[in-house]
């Protein structure tokens, strides 16, 4: 048996980390059971820093407990595995390198341009320095960050990741990146280092309101190049006033949403020196998370719209940018507009427009001014959501000169799903693409209009995301953003990092139950899917703060007794419309604050009895009560796990109280009186209904599903649970008929309309085939894909090194196969219908055990290996 897939702090061979006791993890291959392990950690010179010796355990993880790790230390480690026969085999070595752990490690000064502190969108800043290399270079690293977004070049070669340093709440935390640039300067006599800094998330347009200058009005740079020579000498070239600066280079304008203006005729003059900002004291930290990189590339086909304009179609909606090479007369302006969807063969910015119509559409365009020479161009500080490019200003274009490049956070995608329904296969692929498009440093809602880290989208998709890819480090980084943005009273804001000013008029739409509960739901989901309780400890304060805020919402009933002088008095009438009957259990229902509720219910299912403004501002007690129970139950379990029994007792009180309140107000005669599908899904899915009540409510739901012709009638919060409630309560065929339904509202309706990603709405075209103002790349409805893994093919994690595999064949499917990479290794299950039997094929990773559950309830224990067996159709 051999250890593979070695990871340090959930990353493969990371450099620049700051965890001084990182967690090591691995998987096993070629054997049945790991009886023991030994981890040996050494410096790059071979000195042993830590040796666990032989540990009798099946754990595929341990934590470093050796000598203190110091800044810049390069480390290798190996793990030896003793298998069930007590045979030892060693892994290939893994590597990691420490970043800069102490403030004194930084010699850099914050630098900026001359007279650039303006609330005005200025050209990009260019910084430059030339260094003589008098000795033979052994290794070199760049450590860099910026206020704004930067690119770094060594000897003309770009060495930085995409959109570095990423999105963050600048007021609390800034990240730096570490780059190995040894190859770029080795065997060179000189080294030229250049940085370009654009507005990015600092000054650029953010959120649905298109706010600018939210985090500042001046871009700045903070970086150092460290060179270690063969002699042992170390040089540190740090940003200071010796760096040359200008802003007369080719990037005249940049915005993450609107695009770039690039004048290829311009070359940076470097006529000035940078200014040291002595007042800027922020010291960045290592992100300990994956970076954004370029991935798939697509060549388009040339189409002409009805106006005889030239449009490139890349056949895949994505998040990214356009690279191209061209030669045009000097001064010629080429305008390229990137967009998601055609309108009867013509350019359309419909999906770039905001539904309320009060905000200008996102531009997503490149303005390129030619130099007269052949030029290669790639955006530096802009990315878009697009499938098409409208090219204006060129007489002729060669599609081979243009590449659409997908960018996304560099996490490991390792899942596969395939079945006999090709449209379902396409929807699975679409969901993967929407996840890639929206996992860009933070889990965004869409890659074109808002690009914002909405908690609601993130929490409903989290389980599916863990089946699709290794998301632990990614979510770990984003949860830091959530913690940073949390208010002193414990309120979790709905978008992280924030995109609206604190204290502004729209700031009141924060702290929504079901959305901000992501602060608990995501740590709980990651914990259950990975078994790593680190995420509980890391987010303890976040979760306790949210718990206390929810309790404060439960206690606050002042909205029913507002005086005319109170600023919220105009809403009193709305609250009184929804005031519940008196009960001692009402103290466990959050009624204060703003709550989105069951957002984005299909239009055919939306309640029509209330005006939009009334519905929006209503207290939505059924949702808030249900999520109080749901989150408090999860938090209680996590707190008990880490020994916080006092706080767990408070959670239990509010979980029990909210469940009693739910029964008083919403569960009647073991059922629910409602016309809304979500109100039947929620009590069963979130555990509010008792066993006998589940049967009644699930039957009600099934009847409603049949009556509505298997159309999806749930909104944002309940759709991920819908098929589970049906399938797990005896209505497997109804779940399949809904899953395979091709009419809107239904998942496959998107595929029938030509989707290559998941959309914000099941129907994104009107009856005349004109696109509607929805995002065409919105992953939340793709959350249903978890059902493909853990129900259709039945793969579920049951504990450390344990799986339950319980496939549920059904619908029109003749076969289905799923494979996913878990923290315990790759696991797979497939089934195929053969006359009156089912053929199952299962792969269980080494050092794990799976309990296979047949349709008739029989169980079979499987150890690591491949299996094939049959079962008669039930």
ABEGO torsion letter per residue (X at the ends): XBBBGBBBGGBBGBBGBABABBBBBBBBBGEABBABBBBBBBBAAGBBABBAEBBBBABABBBBABBBBBBGBBBBBBBBBBBAAGBBBBBBBBBBBBBBABAAABABBBBBBBGABBBBBBBBBBBBBBBBBABBBABBBBBBBBBEBBBBBBGGBBABBBGOAEBBBAAABBBBBBBBAAAAABGBABBBBBBBBBAEAAABBBEAAGBBGAAEABBBBBBBBBBBBAAGBBBBBBBBAABBBBAABABABBBAAAEBBBBAABBBAGABBBBBBAABABBBBBAGBBBBBBBBBBBBBBBBBAAGBBBBBAGBBBBEBBBBBBBBBBGBBBBBBBBABBBGGBBBAAAABBAAGABBBBAGBBBBBBAGBBBBBBBAABBBBBABBBBBGBABBBAAABBBBBBBBBBBBABBBBBABAAAAAAAAAAAAAAAAABBGBBBABAAAAGBBBAAAAAAAAAAAAAABBAAAAAAAAAAAAAAABBAAGBBBABOBBABBBGBAAAABBGBBGAAAAAAAAAAAAAAAAGBAAAAAAAAAAAAAAAAAAAAAAABAAAAABBAABAAAAAAAAAAAABBBBBAAAAABBABEBBAEBBGBBAAABBAABBAAAAAABAGAAAAAAAAAAAAAAAAAAAAAAGBAAAAAAAAAAAAAAAAAAAAAABBGGBBBBABAAAAAAAAAAGABBAAAAAAAAAAAAAAAAAAGGBBABBAAAAAAAAAAAAAAGBAAAAAAAAABABOBBAAAAAAAGBABBBABABABBAAGBBBBBBABBAAAAAAAAAAAAAAAGBBBAEBGBBBBBBBBEEABABBBBBBBBAAEBBBBBBBBBEABBBBBBBBBBGBBBBBBBAAGBBBBBBBEBBBBBBBBX
